[in-house]
Amino acid sequence: MKPESPPPAGDAGAARDQGGPRSESEPEATAQTASQDSPSASGGAGPQAIPLGALPTADVLVWNMSLLAGKAWEGMGLVPNPVTNKVEKNLDEARLAIDAFAAIFDVLRLRIEEQTRREMETVLTNLRINFVEKSSG
């Protein structure tokens, strides 16, 4: 079986397209745009983010899972490090990210919608398959 190609690091839209966790609380989805009537809208202030503390805990955990999946892809050497823009394989880091993803998923499994649960299961399966292939090769 050929490894799944991961989404580019930092690309939340591509992560969702790869079956990654998706939630209405992802950073892009949580930004609120200023109304057209407000002075800040005409001043170019841009979207206003919702404070992290205002989000439900389950949404914060789902968002963190997407970050962990990205770190796992990076650790397996399937996407470049966003800071150095170099592909650097670190399987210990990938294993930690996958294990943390799985632990959070176990906690959330019964508290999230069916569609989100299936997407997370797909991501976890893809991470594990790719890890085994990268570890043995």
Residue pairs with C-beta under 8 A, 6 or more apart in sequence:
1 129
1 133
3 78
3 129
3 130
3 133
3 134
4 18
4 126
4 129
4 130
5 78
6 18
6 70
6 73
6 76
6 78
6 79
6 130
7 14
7 15
7 17
7 18
7 20
7 70
7 73
7 79
8 14
8 79
9 70
9 73
9 74
9 79
9 80
9 81
9 82
10 70
10 82
12 26
12 27
12 28
12 66
13 28
15 21
15 66
15 69
15 70
16 22
16 119
18 123
18 126
19 119
19 122
19 123
19 126
20 66
20 69
20 119
20 123
21 62
21 65
21 66
21 69
21 116
21 119
21 120
21 123
22 62
22 116
22 119
23 29
23 59
23 62
23 63
23 116
24 30
24 59
25 55
25 56
25 59
25 60
25 62
25 63
26 62
26 63
26 66
27 49
27 63
30 49
30 50
30 55
31 47
31 48
31 49
31 50
32 47
32 48
32 49
32 50
33 41
33 47
33 48
34 40
34 41
34 45
34 46
34 47
34 48
35 41
52 60
55 63
58 108
58 111
58 112
61 104
61 107
61 108
62 108
62 112
62 116
62 120
64 104
65 101
65 104
65 105
65 108
65 120
65 123
68 97
68 98
68 100
68 101
68 104
69 97
69 101
69 123
69 127
70 79
71 93
71 94
71 97
72 94
72 97
72 98
72 101
72 127
72 131
73 79
73 94
73 127
73 130
74 80
74 81
74 82
74 88
74 93
74 94
75 89
75 90
75 91
75 92
75 93
75 94
75 95
75 96
75 97
76 89
76 91
76 94
76 130
76 131
76 134
77 87
77 88
77 89
77 90
77 134
78 87
78 130
78 134
79 87
80 86
80 87
80 88
81 87
81 88
89 134
91 131
91 134
91 135
94 131
94 134
95 131
98 124
98 127
98 128
98 131
101 123
101 124
101 127
102 124
105 120
105 121
105 124
108 117
108 120
109 117
112 120
